Amino acid sequence: MFQKITTNLYKTSKWAGGTTTELFIWPIGAAYENRDFLWRLSTAKVEQQESDFTKLTEYERVIIPLSGDLELKHGEQPYFTLKQLQAHRFDGAWDTRSRGCIRDFNLMIKKGSCRGDAEAIVLKPNESSSLYCDSEDLMHRDKFLYCFDGEVYLYFDRQSLSLAQKESIFLQGVSGEIRIQPQNGMPATIVSVKITCKA
């Protein structure tokens, strides 16, 4: 099963430091405000030079700066620099503060219910990349791809489709290879997310 998600299906709202755009939330019908979701994917536009992250005590988080470097600190620890397209995992219960006006990608995973990882993949013109989905426990292993920059073709499970800039695809129960290829001889940047939830 797969679902292509175009930009008109995203939900954008304000937060203390700027705006956030919800790309996908699971299960369907869950709401961020109710904290009843197992996992959630979003991008955020940080518009203030310094901002505090919303505390999410029941969730683990992964953040990837998309448009530049970001300075972060947890609790009383000193600031450190998170480089553009570098993934960082942290506990949503921590006091977290950032410095820098950028756009970032966020994965939120409910503790004890799911495991998840996110990574940025940069593709040069005419270069392809392959991702692999394991065949076991497919109904509880999900894949999500977000095309941050450029346009790509996807080939998987005897299917092919294209993702334009900022479009996404949610894949569930897909096994084997997913091949990603930039379109029009231009580079592309993809964020790949893998999530496994308990039965």
Buried (B, 14 or more C-beta within 10 A) or exposed (E): EBEEBEEEEBEEEEBEBBBBBBBBBBEEEBEBEEBEBBBBBBBBBBEEEEBEBEEBEEBBBBBBBBBBBBBBBBEEEEEEEBEBBBBBEBBBBBEBBBBBBBBBBBBBBBBEEBBBBBBBBBBEEEEEBEBEBEEEEBEBBBBBBBBBBBBBBBBBBEEEEEBEEBBBBBBBBBBBEBBBBBBEEBEBBBBBBBBBBEE
